[in-house]
Every structure is written in C-alpha cells, then in structure tokens.
C-alpha cells in the first residue's frame, strides 16, 4: 500500500515536471527561449533563440518568454503639447502596431518585459516625444490650419523611433483638442468672416437689382421716346394736312364764283367744274 502511494506520488511528480518543462507558442506569437542566468557575455543575456510550437526546456535553469506578433491596439490617456506660441493642446492618441519577429530577441534583451509594460513605458514615451518635438515647430493657428501636415510629421517621427526598436506602426490617430480660448477666437473669426461674406453678397445683390432697375428704366424711357417721336410725327403730318384743307376751305368760302382769266401758283384752289354741253 505504501509502495503504491509512493508510485503515485512519483508519477504525479513526473507529470508536474513534464508539464512545467513544456509550453506552446502559437503561430501568432514568437517565443524567446533563454537561460535564467548566464555569466558569459557571448550568450547575449542567456538567449538560446526563438521558438514556436511545442517547446521543451529545463524549468530550473531555462524559461520561455512570448511576444505577440499580430497587430496590437492601444489608446493612451490624454497628453498635453505646447505649441511654438505657448498654447497648450490636449491630445488623445491611439496606436496600432506590431512587433517585427526578426527583432524579438533585441526587444527582449533591451526590455525583458511583457508587451503591455513596454506600451506603458517605451512606446508611450515615443508618442509623447514625437508630439512634443513636432508641436514646438507649429504655432497654434498653424497647427489648426495644417493639421494633416502636423500629424504626418508626428507619425514619421514615431515610425522612426519605434522602428529602430523593432516595432512597426500600422495605424496612428489622435483627437486634438485646442485650448478653449483658441476655440472661442476661431468661432468669433468664423462668424466675422461669415458676416462679411453675407454683407458682400447683399451688396452684390443690391448692385445687381439696381442695375436691373436702371436697365428697365432706360428701356422704358427709350420706349416712351420712340412712342413720343411717333406721336409727334403723326401730329405734324395731321396738322400739315389740316392746314392745307383749311386754306382750301377758306378760299372756297371767299370765292365769288368768277373764274380768273389766268391763274398761277397756288393762290386759287383748283375746283373741279362740271363740263358744259352745248
């Protein structure tokens, strides 16, 4: 009975050793197998190499550290950035990145920490440094007007600093919040611009309407002139005709019925007399 218990204890101990001596590293991660202590500098901090799949190691002297190689997303808390004219912007950055598997050993030798701790330390420092350095190159107005250029410079600097350490930037965005005083100034300026544009539009509209009225009045005046000239011409013609008739009627009224021996000019009207038959 005692022997059976001893055998069971021995089997349980062996199973525990086997379990503790084996781990798995899936295909979306990279494992770093290393010696827990190594006095020789040639052993690069005790690193044996990168591993995947089932990994056997001596739990007393060795261990396996894993880093994910798929895209990691992290949102940082607000940071403040000073512009060239001393305005303070509040920025909430978000970063998507991945670890280069070929540089996993370098990352392990440098930091020897889980990826989440590296995010809170080195990566956050790179983000803050990129914003702080680039922010000092812009005034507050330039930052607002050239936000695309500002963010492009921040990303370029971040890609450089993270790339050196083995991290690739996949996506980088940020919510940029200017100081309240700048927001108020921008709103006030926009209102002034809108009011000026509205006033200019009113002036253009009024000028156009005035031009329409002038053109309309000119057309009406010309129409009246044409009409007046026609009526005047008509009146002159009628008056001339009436004057001639009046002269003839007056002459007829004064004629005594005696025909002159001769007539000339237009002093005596011509009268159509009936022909006398003898």
Secondary structure, 3 states (H helix, E strand, C coil): CHHHHHHHHHHHHHHHHHHHCEEEECCCEEEEEEECCCCCHHHHHHEEEEECEEEECCCCCEEEEEEECCCEEEECCCEEEECCCCCEEEEEEEEEEEECHHHHHHHHHHHCCCHHHHHHHHHHHHHHHHHHHHHCCCCHHHHHHCHHHHHHHHHHHHHHHHHHHCEEEEEEEEEEECCHHHHHHHHHHHHHHHHHHHHHHHHHHHHHHHHHHHHHHHHHHHHHHHHHHHHHHHHHHHHHHHHHHHHHHHHHHHCCCCCCCCCCCCCCCCCCCCCCCC
